Amino acid sequence: MTKNFNGKLLAPPNTNYKAKKNIKLNVHTYFLSLAHSDTSGYNTCPMANRVTQGETSENKSSCSLVCVAKNGNGSYPNVIKSRIQKTRRFFEDRDNFMNELVNDVYKAIEYSNFYGFVPTFRLNAYSDIKFENIKIRAFGNNTIFSLFPDVTFYDYTKLPNRVTPHNYELTYSHWGNWKTTRKQVDKFNVAMVFASNRRENLPGTWEGLPVVDGDVNDLRTSENDGVNVVVGLRAKMSKLNIKNELNKPTSFLVQA
């Protein structure tokens, strides 16, 4: 007997490069992949410069120009089209979108349980939306997190000082504003992209905090990473792009 996962909005755990890394931990991670930045006509990353408008604000991250959403499957026209369609539905048909998302989560949990894996979810694979503020009318105005209180959700975020339910774990993503990042260190684990390529080692510590290797897997939870740590990531770009990014007044890259 076999069981299939047929989600309308969530990607199966074996289709995303990052999600597949969690399988070895006996964890299934389902990604909701919306279109990054404002490529859909709606801005899903409020702390990133909008790519379609050529925005260059120093009060925002330049990460949208080199977003990993464009890598791998994200470079295929049909994938780009699908992400844009989902994003427009999220903004234009919110109620039905969230109803489908709840159904997808339920089906994903059943699928993972059937095969003996722990289900987890990333609703912001390439976006930065405050899902903790979205009430689902068809389900008693509850958030998706309160509907599944025993299930772990996690994400990266560039939005500081967020207050989330116990089952939604956030890792703050450094984008160049050191003042804000240092304030977030006391509240969240902090992800930093170090200016090194994939073969180079990450530093062991950063300002006294241990650095864990965030490229080994994608599971950004306190149980997996620990607490009060820096999640080190390697720059997934050419050495020339690394050099150009480091020359910007507010660069999301950190010198290793």
N, C-alpha and C positions, 0 to 999 in steps of 0.2 A: 504494500500500500504506500502510495506517495501523495504528497500534498504540494500544491503550487500556491505561490503568492501572486495574486493579480491585483496589485494596487493601481489606482487611477492617478494618484498624486505622488506617492512615495516610491522611491527606487528600491529594488531588492538589495539585500546586503552584499551580493556577489557581483554587482555591476559597477560600483564606484571604487576607484583605486584606493581611496582612503578607507572606505568602509570595509573592504576586503582584508585590510590589515588587522581588523578586530576579530575576525573569525578564529584566528589561532588562540585567542583568549576565551573562546567559547561564547563569544558575544556577537549577536547580529545587530548591525546598525543600519537603520533605514533613513535615507536622506530625502528631505524636501528641497529640491533644487529649483529655486526661482532665478530669474534673470538678474545678473549682478548690476550694481550701480543704477543708471537710468536707461539701460538699453531697451527696456520694454515700453518706455514712455512714462513709467512710474519709478520714482527713486526708492530703491529698497535698501540703500546703504547711506543713511543720513550723514555719517562722518567721513564719507569718501567723496572726493571730487567727482562731479558728474562728467562721464566721458563724452557723451554726445554734445555737450555744450563747451567742451574744452576748458572746463573749470580748473583753476590753478590756485585756489585759496590756500594760504599757509595755515589756516585754521582747520583744515581737513587733510585726510590722508591721500597720498598719491597712489595708493595700492590699486585703485580701480584700473589704472593703465596696464598693470601687469598681473591682474587677477588670475588666479589659478582656474577660475571658471572657464577660461578660454582654452585650457590645455586638454589633452586627451580627447575623450568623447565630446567635450564642450566645443570643439572646433567644427563639429559636423553640423551642417545647416539644419537637419531635421531635429537635432538636439536643441540647438539655439531656438528654433521655432517653437518647440514644445515648452521650453522654459519661459519664453515670452508669453505664450498663451496661458500658462498657469498663473503667471504674475498678473496679467490683465484680469483674469478671473478672480484672483484674490482681492484686487482693488475694486472691481466692478460688480462682482457677484459674491460678496463676502459670505453671506449666510450659507449658500449652497456649497461654496468651496470648503468652509469649515465643517459642514456636515459630512462631506466626502472624506475630509481628512480624519475625522473621528472614526469613520468606517474603515479607512485604511489602517489606522493604528490598531484597531480591534483585530483586523485580519492578520496583521503582521505579528501580533502577540500570539495568536493561535498558531501561525506558521512556525514561529521560533520555538514555542512550547512543544510542538509536534516533533521537532527534530532535536530537542534537548539543548537549545541555545537560549541565552538571556537576551531579550529584546531591548534595544535602546534606540533613541531617535534624535536626529539633528534636523530641526525645522528650519534652520538658517544655514544651509550648506554654503550659499554664496550671497546671503543677504544679512540684514541686521534689524529684524523686526521685533518689536516687543510683544511677543505672543502672550506674555503673562497679563497683558491688558485687554486681550480680545475675549469677549464673552460670547458664548455660542447659544443663541436664543432657543434653538430646537432642543437643547439639552439643559434647560433650566437656568440659562445665563451663567453656566459654569465655564471656566477656562478648560482647555484641553488637559492641563496638568491636574486639575482637581477631578476630572473624569477618570484619570488613570493614576491614582495616587501612589501606587506601588511600582510604577514603571519609571525608569530613568530617562530623562531628556537632558541633552547638553548642547552647548554651542560656544563659539567664540563671539565676542562683542567688542566694539569700539565705543559703545555708549557707557559712560561711567555711572557709578552709584546706583545701579539697578537693584531692585529688591524683588526677588523671585521666590516661588514656593520651594519647598525642600527637595522636590524631585526634578528641579530644573537647575542644573549646575552650569555656571558660566565661567569662562576663562577670558579675562580682559586681554585685548590684543593691542600691544603698543603700536602707535602709528606716528610717533614723532614728537608728541607733546610730553616732555619729561616730567613736568610739574604734575600733570594729571596721572601719569603712569605711577609715579611714586606714591601718590595718594591711594591708588587702587591696590597696591601691593599688600596693604593691610587688610583688604577685603576679599580679594580674589587671587587665585593663581594668575600669573601674567605671562602671556605668550610673546616671545620676541623672535623676530627673524634676523638671524645673524648673517653678516656679510661673508659667507663662506659657501663653497659649492658642496655638492652632495658627498664628496669623498673626504672632506675635511672634518676634523673633530670640533665639537662644541666646547665652550669653556666649562669647567667643572662648577664654577660659581659665578654669580653676578651680584656685586655689592653685598656679599655675605650670604646670599640666598643660593641654595642648591639649584643647579640647572639639570632638568630631566630632558631626555631626548624625545621630543614630540614627533619625530619622524618614524619612530619604531612602530607606533600604532596611532590610531585617531581617537582613542577613548579618553576624553578630557574630563575625567571625574576625579574627585578627591580620593576615592578608593584606589584608583589606578595610579595617579600621579603623586599623591600625597597632598599636603597643604602648605601654603606659604612657600611655593616654589616658582621658579621661572621655567616655563615650557619653551625649550629651545628648538627653533626650526631653522632649516638651512634655506638660503635664498635659491629659489627655483628659477634662475635666470642666468644669462650669460655674464661673464666677467665685465664686459663693457657696460651692460645695463646696471650691474652692481655698482660700478664706479660712478655712473651718471646719477644713480639714485642717492648715493652717499653725498654727492655734491649739492643736493637740494637743502634749503634752509631747515625744513622739517622733513626728515627722511624716516620712513618706517623701519629702515635697516639699522642694525646695531653692529658696531665693530666687534668682531670675535676676540 
